[in-house]
Amino acid sequence: MSAPWDGGPVAITIDRSQPTPITVQITNMLRAAIVEGRLRPGTRLPSWLDMAAQLGVSRGTVKAAYETLADELLVYSAGAAGTRVAERAPPRPTAVKRVVIRRPLESLERGFSVKPLPFQMGVPAQDAFPHKLWARLRARAVRANAMAPVGPPDPRGEPELRAQVAAQLAITRGICCHPDQIILTSGYRNGLSLTLLALGVQGRTAWVEDPGYPVTRMALDLAGLKAVPIPVDAKGIRVDHGIRAAPDAALAIVTPGQQAPTGVTLSPERRRALLAWAAREDAWIVEDDYLSELQLGGRAAPAMAADDPAGRVIHIGTFGKTISPSLGLGFVVAPLGLAERFGEIAGCLNPAPNVTTQLALADFLADGHFLRHLRHMKALYRQRRDDLHARLDPSIAVDAFAGLAIVAHLPRGFDDVALAQRAPNLGIAPCPLSVWHADPAVARPGLLLCVTNVRPQLLDKACNALATLIDDPAAAHTPARAA
Ligand SMILES: Cc1ncc(COP(=O)(O)O)c(C=O)c1O
């Protein structure tokens, strides 16, 4: 240890055995003295030279410490009068109070940025993600972007990507649109937020599917709209029911391609009825196309926006399922008549996300990787679904294949939410079905078993864990919320 510096009320001691660099040690000691008031405002610090000599360190080491303190506005250089403690030190962050702040979507998600478990919804086959290719495209995009002249980016998203998305939509979803009708977003939820803002529907009513995506119901509530649950049957949303329940709704939010969570495709008659209602009532149809062309049962039905002569459909797409939620990219296709309004809203309230990710995705699409990846994923997920179905315990009542999941019903009296809460202890994360219903108390309990990340080597273990979970006597005896 070197000799202490006696700066009046401050003793600085350097400990060379510590891993903390000497500059940082000096900075920390002076900072503490200033913040605690031991070095008073206006006090002159020793010159770099004097301090360095006294502490037995180099002049540069002391200079760097003083500069850090000056950057933190704790000291200032007074020219020939040396370095002095600033008059009023900026407030320092005090210790964070011990409060519990609940994370968002606590009732729906088991956590964020945690390793996904078998059966977990909303995660892709991580093992089939083209990591190397994506890393290469990202690196290229970062380089290109770093060298490009900097102007404000288009808030609707990079023109290259919007042109590519328009081209892909024509092939995969039958949508014929101008690239300027496309606004890039961070995914479905961001697209919904943009849409609600652009439509100016706060305080109005919206039809939602029942059962349906719980986040949509919560989103409407948070955005100041009233969600009216409309039942879904084997042909999709009951449009006749919607017309009776809320004829003057401002919009209907639907998953026509593959209804979430039942997987049914909205029938052609219902599509026509929904479009006719919207045209008649001046209402909007928000198409949540979360799975895009990922239809495991064959070719996906065209999007509703593909046949929308009256321009009432706002199509929301996401790359969260087709590629990965980690991209954080999706898009909205605005009807022609609303394209400028959506652009203005993006410009003022909802600009497109990270440019380099957009540029990498534009290359991924342009070079044909996207369609190849989709084809590969469809085959892989179909195989995983069939393997899982074949291996499931016979006591599990499979109700349907729906989207990327298998729907398993549980006997009445089972509490699917409690089961799902216990499941991660067994290394699996099925999703309770009842939370997809507007009134979970009357819903039949069940589990959604997403097939995407059930790799062959995990299959047996995951299925055994599921059987253990359901066979547990506590499962059947949990106080039933079901009728
Ligand atoms: C029906 C439905 N829509 C939208 C989404 C979410 O999309 P994003 O993550 O892009 O917001 C999901 C995710 O699971 C979903 O199930």
The ligand as a Gaussian input file, in Angstrom:
#p B3LYP/6-31G(d) Opt

LIG

0 1
 C      -52.915000     -15.130000     -31.580000
 C      -51.595000     -14.454000     -31.382000
 N      -51.392000     -13.242000     -31.903000
 C      -50.227000     -12.588000     -31.722000
 C      -49.201000     -13.149000     -30.998000
 C      -47.958000     -12.347000     -30.618000
 O      -47.238000     -11.854000     -31.599000
 P      -46.000000     -10.869000     -31.251000
 O      -45.073000     -11.620000     -30.337000
 O      -45.439000     -10.568000     -32.572000
 O      -46.565000      -9.660000     -30.571000
 C      -49.363000     -14.416000     -30.465000
 C      -48.256000     -14.994000     -29.693000
 O      -48.274000     -16.052000     -29.168000
 C      -50.585000     -15.088000     -30.659000
 O      -50.792000     -16.300000     -30.121000

